[in-house]
Amino acid sequence: MKPRNPYGFTGLAGIDVHGGFLEESPFEYRKANLALESIPFEADSFDSVSAFDFIEHVPRQLAVDGQIRLPFVELMNEVHRVLKPGGKFYAMTPAFPSPKALVDPTHVNIITEETHEYFCGAAAYGRNYGFRGNFKPLRVEWVAEKNAHIAGRSFRKSVRNLHRRFFKGGLSHLLWELEAVK
């Protein structure tokens, strides 16, 4: 698996819940379930953290051993923790009201245009739920699904997807670029 690298860095690390490709990768990968575990890297380790089609899979609320946890808030705390001051969080996720946000039954965290605001600013509303960090939004915008025309799709489906992207405003994903304020 080749990681996406929006900033073109040469030193890359990754995390995966399955870990099936860990031995064969030239990058530093670690196995972790980020809905239940901390990011397995030290604080202030990274200039950037990216999440492509991932945060919609992290539950907002989860009962664990009779206790209520807020895995998405915990994940945002972890992202902030492992970023260096000024580091960037780059996330692309299917978002509401796009049907792509709802069609996959494993999407348990529905993201909207305002979701990032819970984690931005010294008085971010996420503090009411245990968020301890602070992000500054650099860019939050709707984008078309990357790879809407990827190989392996039927020609008919590819044409339909391209038509939606260019003629029907098929912007299905939100792109977050947030800067860690420390």
N, C-alpha and C positions, 0 to 999 in steps of 0.2 A: 504494500500500500504506500503510495507516495503522498506525503502531506501537502496540503495547499499552503502556500507561503506568500501571503499578500505583501510583505515588506521586503522580500528577497534576501532574507538573512541566510548566512551560510551554516551556522550552528543551529540545528533543529532538535527538538525533543517532542515526544508525543505520549498520549495516554489513551488506552483503549480498555474497555471492559472485558473483551474476549482474550486479548493477548496472543492470539494465534500466529501473528506475524512478528512477534518480538525478536526471535532469534535471527531471522533473515533480513532484518532492516539495518541499513547503514546509519540510522539515526538512533538517538537514545529514547527508547520507548519504555514505558512502565505500565504495568497492569493495575487498574483501579476502577471501581464503580463510583463515579463522582456524584451519584445520587445519595450515596451512603458514606463515602470516604473522603478524606482530605486530598487535595492535589499533592502527590508524592514528590514534592520538590521544596527546597528551602525558600524562606521569605526573600523577596527582592531578587529573584533569580533571573527574570526574563524582561526583555525589552518589549515583548508583545506576547499575547495569548490569542489564539484564534479558535473559533468554534463555528464550523460549517454544518448546518442542519443537525445541530446537537441540542441546543438549550430547550427546544420544544419537547424533548424526551425526558427532561429532568422535572420530577413532580414538584408542584408548589407546596403540597402538604402530604405528609406520610406518617402513619402510625407505626412506630418501631418500639417493641417491648413495652407497650402500654403508654408510650410517650408520643406526643405530637412533635414531629420535626418539620422544618421548612427547608427542604433540600435545595430549592432554587436560590433562596436567600443565602444559605450556607455556601453554595457554589460561588455566588457573586462575592462573598467575603473571601473565599479562597483565591479567586482570580485576582482580586485586589492585593491580597497578601503576597502572591508570588510575583507580581509585577514590580519592577523597579519604579522609583518615583518618575513620573512622566511616561511610564510604559503604557502601551495601548492594548485595549481589548477590542478585537475585531470579530464580530459575530454576524452571520447571515442565517436567517431562519424564516421558514414560511410563517406568515402572520395573518391574523384576522383583519379584514373580512374575506381574504382569499380562501376559496375552498381547499387549497393545498394545506392550510393550517388545520383543517378538520378531517380530511379524508383518511389519513393514516391513523389506525386505531392505537398506535404507540405514541401519538402526540398527546401528551397529558398536560402540557403547559402552553396555553394559548397566549401568544405574544401579540400585543397591539402597538399602535404608534406611540403610546405614552408609557409603556412598561418600563423602558429604560430610565424614566424620570424618577422612579422609586430608588434609584441608586446614584443619582447625580445631585451634587451640591452638599454643603455642610449640614443642611437641614433636610436631607432627603427623607421622604416619607417611609422608606424602607427601614429607617431607624426604629420605627414602631414594631418591627418584626425581627429585630436583631442584626440588621445590617450595620457594620462598623466602618466601612470604607467610605470613599468619596471619589466619584468619577466626574469628569467634565466631558460633556458631549462634544465631539469634534465633527461628527457626521452621523445623521440618522436619516435614512432615505429608503424609499421603495425601489427595488431593483427586480429585474426579470430573473427567473430561475436560471442560474448558470447551467450550462450544459443542456438547455432545452432541446437542442438538436444533436445530442450525443449519438455516437455510432451504436448500432444495435437496435435502435428504434426503427419501427417501420417507416417507410417514406411518407405514408399517409399521416401517421401520428406526428412525424417531424414537421410536415407542412402545417398541420393544424396548430401545433405549438408555436411555430414561427408566426403564424397568422395572429394568434392571441397576443404574442409579445409585441408585435409591431402595429397591429391595427385595432386591437380591442383593449389596449392598455393593460396587458397581462402582467402587471407587476405584482408578483406573488410573495416576494420575500422582503423582509426588512433587513437593512444593513446597519449595524451599530459600529461606530468607531468611537470608543470612549477612552479618555486619558485618565490614568490613575493619579489622583491628587493625594500627596502624602505630606 
